[in-house]
Every structure is written in structure tokens, then in C-alpha cells.
Amino acid sequence: MKEINSGQVWSYHSRKGESNSRVTVLAVEKDSNYGNIVHVRIDGLYITDTRGIYIGDCIEHLPIAEDSFLESVIHVESEAHYDLGEGYYLWRSDFEQNEAGVWEIDIRKAIDLIVGSIA
């Protein structure tokens, strides 16, 4: 099994046209229901709204189950460190109230769902 650590920058099975996109591990934490939760940042995206207007290039926080993370990534390429950021703390507060969860699908599909909901 691949070892997952904070700061690792991974290549992954990205969306079409985003082959330079990378996933950075922000943190890994254990949970009694989900097992290991991998908190990631995804850079190098091309996010547009419904009119095709560019609106951003990253998802700053995505909590994903370890198995789904491992199915999505290819290999570690480098290292970078980011603060967990506001997204993590908002998620943590909601998670503790059972109002937020963890993605249990591959990263590419999660990106599509997130982009579809904000665009």
C-alpha cells in the first residue's frame, strides 16, 4: 500500500484537459466511521461557470476516504505545504454536527460533482 503523508503532491487520473493538475495532501486523520480521511487540495483545474466563463483553478479542500484517494492517485511527484485553510475548519465544524461527510468516489468524479454544483 502507498504511504500517504501531509505535503505530498500526487499526480492522479485527472479530467480531460487537466493533465497538469495535481493533488496535495493537507492532512490525514483517522475516523471511527470512515477510517483514514485524506484532506487534499487540487490545483491546475480549469473551472468554468455554465456560460463557459473561467472562475478558478483549484479546490482548496476536499475530504476523501483513503481507499478512494488511493484508487485516484498515480505517484508522488514532489512536496508542498499549505495551511489547512478555512475550508477544512468549516468542514470540521459541520462534520462534527453530522452535517458534512467524506467523498467515497474517485477524485475526478468528485471534481465533476463539485464543479457542477458551483458553476
C-alpha positions, 0 to 999 in steps of 0.5 A, a space after each residue: 500500500 502507498 504511504 500517504 503523508 501531509 505535503 505530498 503532491 500526487 499526480 492522479 487520473 485527472 479530467 480531460 484537459 487537466 493533465 497538469 493538475 495535481 493533488 496535495 495532501 493537507 492532512 490525514 486523520 483517522 475516523 471511527 466511521 470512515 477510517 483514514 480521511 485524506 484532506 487534499 487540495 487540487 490545483 491546475 483545474 480549469 473551472 468554468 461557470 455554465 456560460 463557459 466563463 473561467 472562475 478558478 483553478 483549484 479546490 482548496 479542500 476536499 475530504 476523501 476516504 483513503 481507499 478512494 484517494 488511493 484508487 485516484 492517485 498515480 505517484 508522488 511527484 514532489 512536496 508542498 505545504 499549505 495551511 489547512 485553510 478555512 475550508 477544512 475548519 468549516 468542514 470540521 465544524 459541520 462534520 462534527 454536527 453530522 452535517 458534512 461527510 467524506 467523498 467515497 468516489 474517485 477524485 475526478 468524479 468528485 471534481 465533476 460533482 463539485 464543479 457542477 454544483 458551483 458553476 
